[in-house]
Structure formats: C-alpha cells, structure tokens
Amino acid sequence: MSEAIERVLAARAAVLQQSGALGGAAVRPSAEPGGFGPILDQALGAARRSGADAASATEAFERGQSDDIAGVMLKRQAAAIDFETALQVRNRLLGAYRDLMNMPV
C-alpha cells in the first residue's frame, strides 16, 4: 500500500510542477500523509489573487483610469487559467483520494 501512496504523491508532484500557472510556487514532494493540503491552499490562494488582480484591472478600465484593454484581457485570461489549473489539481487529488479509499485492505 505504501508503494501506491508513493506513486500518488509522485503523480501529484508532477502535476503541480508542470503547472506554471500556480504563481511560481515552489513545489516539493511531501512524504507526510495529507501533505498536499498546504500545496492546494497555495494553489487556491494564487487563483484567488489572480482573480482579484483581474477584477481590479477591469474596474480600473471601466472607470477610465486605464486604457490598456490588452493588459486587462491578459489578466482576465491568466485568472481563468489559474482557476482552471486549481480546479484540475483539486479534481486529481480527489480522484487519487477516492482511489486510495477504494483499495482493498
């Protein structure tokens, strides 16, 4: 069973390392059970900050304080990608958890 856990942790680390949209967070594989919680929190925090940044850029454009529509659209796209990345990481972690829970003992 510990080999299966190690494979899940390695897969999680690979997914997180491939995702550059997580705000450049340093990802270290964790040997502790439940060690993905802080990494998931970090990913969600990056998505939340990116969304807030996009919202403030949009509001600034709507108020006429900025005329950089390309920058606004780029920030909105980056926020959407960050959100989708965090969602996919969460889905993969939930799938791995379900797989582990359904393993026979």
Secondary structure, 3 states (H helix, E strand, C coil): CHHHHHHHHHHHHHHHHHCHHHCCCCCCCCCCCCCHHHHHHHHHHHHHHHHHHHHHHHHHHHHCCCCCHHHHHHHHHHHHHHHHHHHHHHHHHHHHHHHHHCCCC
